[in-house]
Amino acid sequence: MSSRVVLFILLFLQSGFVLNAQKIQTIAGSISPEKMGLTLIHEHVFLDWSGAEKTRPELWNNDSAVAVILPYLRAVQKYGVKTILECTPKFIGRNPRLLARLADSTGLQFLSNTGYYGARWDNHIPASAYTESVEQIAERWLDEFKNGIDGTSIRPGFIKIGVDGESTLSEIDAKIVRAAALTHLRSGLTIVAHTGPDALALRQVEILEQAGVALNAWVWTHAQQGTDPTRIALAKKGAWISLDGLGWVDPAERGRDSTALMSYVKAIEGLRAAGCLQRVLLSHDAGWYTHGVPGGGRFQPYTLIFTHLLPVLRERGFSEKELDLMLVKNPQEAFKIRVRTQRK
């Protein structure tokens, strides 16, 4: 028996239950990657900042949320968006029933997630995570992948985690990174990691490599907070570089000299010059209907990529093929369900 066959068998036994391999898992079921179309890979529709031990989904007003959110979704559909990855994790407002209603009303395809969010001072990590093993946490997430989220038939299409800090990972944040690595190896789901600075990205890379997870299974979320050399180095190792805070570029700054906007342009140009455009993902981190705030609070639109960023990139020589790569082709490749391990 060849070593390649042995490796396949070992991966199969380790994964245990890999649903819809090479497919995209939306809230309505699996689709082929090419059906994703134009995709926003990091957005939100609903948030609840109460904290892991105080969240009460039975108090959420989905009727009010639908009324506020629908116009923003219909606005972005005018730009051709077909698929949105809803990146709100459990214990911070993940709301699969609301997503189903929004999908029915708009025809948009949504992906939801499994995982825990360790950013914001670990307020959204449940108490159980501190005493459970990495294996036990991963089993919780895998159960959602196999059986559905929060009593629904909706399965996650990716793993969403978050980490905090400037230079080091806390013990609990390192634990959820390890749980995400194990969940990936047993499901094939891509890991989307709210990260930020270089040091936190590099520490996660160490953990993933120790677990045998290839970096093309990991999305450096909020990589705009990192530096060009680290973004390029990790892209060349296979990581997905997600520049995804464009919803927070001030809409009033419509001039082409907007400092916030140009920081994204320069980051994209740097990755392009290094031959890494095939590792770039773009999104807004927008939305944010917030439970407990009158009217849901200030809702950020999902359109600034189209009204602000793309016109500047076109003026600076980016082709439609290159824009299509970042907004269509790369999401298809990044979120296909498949186990990705390091080559020995």
C-alpha positions as CSV (number, residue, x, y, z in Angstrom):
1,M,0.0,0.0,0.0
2,S,1.4,3.4,-1.0
3,S,2.2,6.1,1.5
4,R,-0.3,8.4,-0.2
5,V,-3.1,5.8,0.3
6,V,-2.1,5.3,3.9
7,L,-2.2,9.1,4.5
8,F,-5.7,9.3,2.9
9,I,-7.0,6.5,5.2
10,L,-5.5,8.2,8.3
11,L,-7.1,11.5,7.3
12,F,-10.4,9.9,6.7
13,L,-10.4,8.1,10.1
14,Q,-9.3,11.3,11.8
15,S,-11.9,13.5,10.2
16,G,-14.7,11.0,11.1
17,F,-17.4,13.0,9.4
18,V,-16.6,15.4,6.6
19,L,-19.8,16.7,5.1
20,N,-20.0,17.9,1.5
21,A,-16.3,17.8,0.7
22,Q,-15.2,20.4,-1.9
23,K,-18.6,22.1,-1.5
24,I,-19.7,25.4,0.2
25,Q,-22.1,25.0,3.1
26,T,-24.7,27.7,3.1
27,I,-27.5,27.9,5.6
28,A,-29.8,26.3,3.0
29,G,-27.5,23.4,2.3
30,S,-24.4,22.7,0.2
31,I,-23.7,24.4,-3.1
32,S,-20.9,24.1,-5.6
33,P,-18.3,26.8,-5.2
34,E,-19.0,28.4,-8.5
35,K,-22.5,29.2,-7.4
36,M,-21.2,31.6,-4.7
37,G,-20.8,34.4,-7.2
38,L,-19.7,37.8,-5.9
39,T,-19.1,37.2,-2.2
40,L,-18.6,39.3,0.9
41,I,-16.6,37.1,3.3
42,H,-16.9,39.1,6.6
43,E,-20.2,40.8,7.5
44,H,-22.6,40.9,10.4
45,V,-26.4,41.3,10.5
46,F,-27.1,41.0,14.3
47,L,-25.1,41.4,17.5
48,D,-25.7,40.9,21.2
49,W,-22.9,42.2,23.4
50,S,-24.5,41.0,26.6
51,G,-21.7,38.4,27.3
52,A,-21.6,34.7,27.1
53,E,-23.4,34.1,30.4
54,K,-26.0,36.8,29.9
55,T,-27.1,36.2,26.3
56,R,-30.8,35.4,26.1
57,P,-31.9,34.7,22.5
58,E,-35.5,34.4,23.5
59,L,-35.4,38.2,24.0
60,W,-34.2,39.0,20.4
61,N,-36.7,40.8,18.2
62,N,-36.1,39.3,14.8
63,D,-39.1,41.2,13.3
64,S,-37.5,44.6,14.2
65,A,-34.1,43.3,12.9
66,V,-35.6,42.2,9.5
67,A,-37.2,45.6,9.0
68,V,-33.9,47.4,9.6
69,I,-31.6,45.0,7.8
70,L,-33.5,44.2,4.6
71,P,-32.9,47.6,2.8
72,Y,-29.2,47.3,3.3
73,L,-29.1,43.8,1.9
74,R,-31.1,44.9,-1.1
75,A,-28.8,47.8,-1.7
76,V,-25.7,45.5,-1.9
77,Q,-27.6,43.2,-4.2
78,K,-27.6,46.0,-6.8
79,Y,-23.9,45.6,-7.0
80,G,-24.2,41.9,-7.8
81,V,-23.5,40.3,-4.5
82,K,-24.8,36.8,-4.3
83,T,-23.3,35.4,-1.0
84,I,-22.5,36.8,2.4
85,L,-20.5,35.1,5.2
86,E,-22.2,36.1,8.4
87,C,-19.3,36.2,10.9
88,T,-21.1,36.6,14.2
89,P,-20.2,33.7,16.5
90,K,-22.2,32.0,19.2
91,F,-22.6,34.0,22.4
92,I,-22.3,37.3,20.5
93,G,-25.5,37.2,18.6
94,R,-25.3,34.4,16.1
95,N,-28.9,34.1,14.9
96,P,-29.5,31.4,12.3
97,R,-33.3,31.8,12.3
98,L,-32.9,35.5,11.4
99,L,-30.5,34.5,8.6
100,A,-33.0,32.1,7.2
101,R,-35.7,34.8,7.1
102,L,-33.3,37.2,5.4
103,A,-32.3,34.6,2.8
104,D,-35.9,33.9,2.0
105,S,-36.7,37.6,1.6
106,T,-33.7,38.4,-0.6
107,G,-32.5,35.3,-2.3
108,L,-29.0,35.9,-0.9
109,Q,-26.9,32.9,0.1
110,F,-25.6,33.1,3.7
111,L,-23.0,31.1,5.5
112,S,-23.1,30.8,9.3
113,N,-20.4,29.5,11.6
114,T,-19.3,27.6,14.6
115,G,-16.6,28.5,17.2
116,Y,-16.0,30.9,20.1
117,Y,-15.0,34.6,20.1
118,G,-12.1,35.4,22.4
119,A,-11.7,39.1,21.4
120,R,-13.3,41.8,23.6
121,W,-11.6,40.6,26.7
122,D,-13.0,37.1,26.5
123,N,-16.4,38.3,27.5
124,H,-18.0,36.0,24.9
125,I,-16.3,32.8,25.8
126,P,-18.6,30.5,27.9
127,A,-17.4,29.4,31.3
128,S,-17.4,25.8,30.2
129,A,-14.5,26.5,27.8
130,Y,-12.1,27.1,30.7
131,T,-12.6,23.7,32.2
132,E,-13.2,21.6,29.0
133,S,-10.4,20.1,27.0
134,V,-9.5,21.1,23.5
135,E,-11.1,17.9,22.4
136,Q,-14.4,18.6,24.2
137,I,-14.6,22.1,22.7
138,A,-14.0,20.7,19.3
139,E,-16.7,18.1,19.8
140,R,-19.2,20.9,20.6
141,W,-18.3,22.6,17.3
142,L,-18.3,19.4,15.3
143,D,-21.8,18.5,16.7
144,E,-23.1,21.7,15.2
145,F,-21.5,20.8,11.9
146,K,-23.0,17.3,12.0
147,N,-26.4,18.1,13.5
148,G,-27.2,21.8,13.1
149,I,-27.0,25.0,15.0
150,D,-29.2,25.9,18.0
151,G,-31.9,23.3,17.3
152,T,-32.1,24.1,13.6
153,S,-31.0,22.1,10.6
154,I,-28.7,24.9,9.6
155,R,-25.0,23.8,9.6
156,P,-22.0,26.1,9.8
157,G,-20.0,26.8,6.7
158,F,-16.8,27.8,8.5
159,I,-15.2,28.2,12.0
160,K,-15.1,31.7,13.5
161,I,-12.8,32.4,16.4
162,G,-11.4,35.6,17.9
163,V,-8.3,36.4,19.9
164,D,-7.2,39.4,21.9
165,G,-4.1,41.3,22.8
166,E,-1.2,43.1,21.2
167,S,1.6,40.5,21.3
168,T,0.7,37.3,23.0
169,L,-2.3,34.9,23.2
170,S,-4.0,34.3,26.5
171,E,-4.3,30.7,27.6
172,I,-8.0,30.5,26.7
173,D,-7.4,32.1,23.3
174,A,-4.6,29.7,22.5
175,K,-7.0,26.9,23.6
176,I,-9.7,27.9,21.1
177,V,-7.1,28.2,18.3
178,R,-6.1,24.6,19.1
179,A,-9.8,23.6,19.1
180,A,-10.3,25.2,15.8
181,A,-7.3,23.3,14.4
182,L,-8.8,20.0,15.6
183,T,-12.2,20.9,14.3
184,H,-10.7,21.7,10.9
185,L,-8.9,18.4,10.7
186,R,-12.2,16.5,11.5
187,S,-14.5,18.6,9.3
188,G,-12.6,20.5,6.6
189,L,-14.2,23.8,7.6
190,T,-12.0,26.9,7.1
191,I,-10.8,28.8,10.2
192,V,-11.7,32.5,10.2
193,A,-9.7,34.1,13.0
194,H,-10.4,37.6,14.2
195,T,-6.8,38.6,14.8
196,G,-5.4,42.0,14.0
197,P,-1.7,42.6,14.7
198,D,1.3,40.6,13.3
199,A,2.3,39.0,16.6
200,L,-1.1,37.4,17.2
201,A,-1.2,36.1,13.6
202,L,2.3,34.6,13.9
203,R,1.4,32.9,17.2
204,Q,-1.7,31.3,15.7
205,V,0.5,30.1,12.8
206,E,2.8,28.4,15.2
207,I,-0.2,26.6,16.8
208,L,-1.7,25.6,13.5
209,E,1.6,24.3,12.2
210,Q,2.1,22.3,15.4
211,A,-1.3,20.7,14.8
212,G,-0.5,19.9,11.2
213,V,-3.0,22.3,9.6
214,A,-2.0,24.0,6.4
215,L,-2.2,27.8,6.3
216,N,-4.7,27.7,3.4
217,A,-7.2,26.6,6.0
218,W,-6.8,29.8,7.9
219,V,-8.0,33.3,7.3
220,W,-6.1,36.2,8.9
221,T,-9.1,38.4,9.7
222,H,-8.4,42.1,10.1
223,A,-5.0,41.7,8.5
224,Q,-5.3,45.4,7.7
225,Q,-4.0,45.9,11.2
226,G,-0.8,44.0,10.3
227,T,2.2,45.1,8.3
228,D,3.1,44.5,4.6
229,P,6.1,42.2,5.3
230,T,4.1,39.8,7.5
231,R,1.0,39.9,5.2
232,I,3.2,39.0,2.3
233,A,5.2,36.3,4.2
234,L,2.1,34.6,5.4
235,A,0.4,34.9,2.0
236,K,3.3,33.1,0.4
237,K,2.9,30.3,3.0
238,G,-0.7,29.9,1.9
239,A,-2.7,32.0,4.4
240,W,-5.7,34.0,3.4
241,I,-5.1,37.7,3.9
242,S,-8.5,39.3,4.8
243,L,-8.7,43.1,4.5
244,D,-12.1,43.4,5.9
245,G,-12.8,46.6,7.8
246,L,-13.9,48.7,4.8
247,G,-17.3,49.3,6.4
248,W,-15.6,51.6,8.8
249,V,-14.0,53.8,6.2
250,D,-15.9,57.1,6.8
251,P,-18.6,57.4,4.1
252,A,-18.3,61.2,4.5
253,E,-14.7,60.9,3.2
254,R,-15.6,60.6,-0.4
255,G,-12.4,62.2,-1.6
256,R,-9.8,59.9,-3.1
257,D,-7.2,61.0,-0.4
258,S,-9.1,59.4,2.4
259,T,-6.3,58.1,4.7
260,A,-8.3,55.1,5.8
261,L,-9.3,54.1,2.3
262,M,-5.8,54.5,0.9
263,S,-4.3,52.3,3.6
264,Y,-6.4,49.5,2.1
265,V,-5.4,50.4,-1.5
266,K,-1.7,50.4,-0.5
267,A,-2.0,47.0,1.3
268,I,-3.7,45.5,-1.8
269,E,-1.1,47.0,-4.1
270,G,1.7,45.6,-1.9
271,L,0.2,42.1,-2.0
272,R,-0.2,42.4,-5.8
273,A,3.4,43.5,-6.3
274,A,4.5,40.5,-4.3
275,G,2.5,38.1,-6.5
276,C,0.0,37.4,-3.7
277,L,-3.3,38.7,-5.0
278,Q,-4.6,35.1,-5.2
279,R,-4.5,35.1,-1.3
280,V,-6.5,38.3,-0.8
281,L,-10.1,38.5,0.6
282,L,-12.1,41.7,0.9
283,S,-15.1,42.7,3.0
284,H,-16.6,45.4,5.2
285,D,-17.2,43.9,8.8
286,A,-20.4,46.0,8.4
287,G,-24.0,45.6,9.5
288,W,-24.3,45.4,13.3
289,Y,-28.0,45.5,14.2
290,T,-27.4,45.5,17.9
291,H,-29.8,43.9,20.4
292,G,-30.7,46.2,23.3
293,V,-30.0,49.4,21.4
294,P,-33.0,51.4,20.3
295,G,-33.8,50.7,16.6
296,G,-30.7,48.4,16.5
297,G,-28.3,51.3,16.6
298,R,-26.3,52.7,13.7
299,F,-26.2,50.2,10.9
300,Q,-23.1,50.2,8.6
301,P,-23.8,49.7,4.9
302,Y,-22.3,46.8,2.9
303,T,-21.5,48.9,-0.1
304,L,-18.3,50.9,0.5
305,I,-16.2,48.4,-1.4
306,F,-18.2,49.2,-4.5
307,T,-18.6,52.9,-4.0
308,H,-15.2,53.7,-2.6
309,L,-12.6,51.0,-3.0
310,L,-13.1,49.5,-6.5
311,P,-13.2,52.9,-8.3
312,V,-9.8,53.7,-6.9
313,L,-8.4,50.3,-7.7
314,R,-9.6,50.6,-11.3
315,E,-8.0,54.1,-11.6
316,R,-4.7,52.6,-10.4
317,G,-4.7,49.9,-13.0
318,F,-6.4,46.9,-11.5
319,S,-8.2,44.8,-14.1
320,E,-11.7,43.4,-13.8
321,K,-10.1,40.0,-13.7
322,E,-8.0,41.0,-10.7
323,L,-11.1,42.4,-8.9
324,D,-13.0,39.3,-9.8
325,L,-10.2,37.2,-8.3
326,M,-10.5,38.9,-4.9
327,L,-14.3,39.0,-4.7
328,V,-15.3,35.8,-6.6
329,K,-12.6,33.3,-7.2
330,N,-10.7,33.6,-3.9
331,P,-13.8,33.1,-1.7
332,Q,-14.7,30.0,-3.7
333,E,-11.2,28.5,-3.0
334,A,-11.0,29.7,0.6
335,F,-14.2,28.2,1.8
336,K,-14.5,24.9,0.0
337,I,-14.9,22.2,2.7
338,R,-11.8,20.0,2.6
339,V,-9.2,19.0,5.1
340,R,-5.9,20.8,4.5
341,T,-2.8,19.4,6.1
342,Q,0.9,20.4,5.8
343,R,2.9,18.5,3.2
344,K,5.6,16.5,4.8
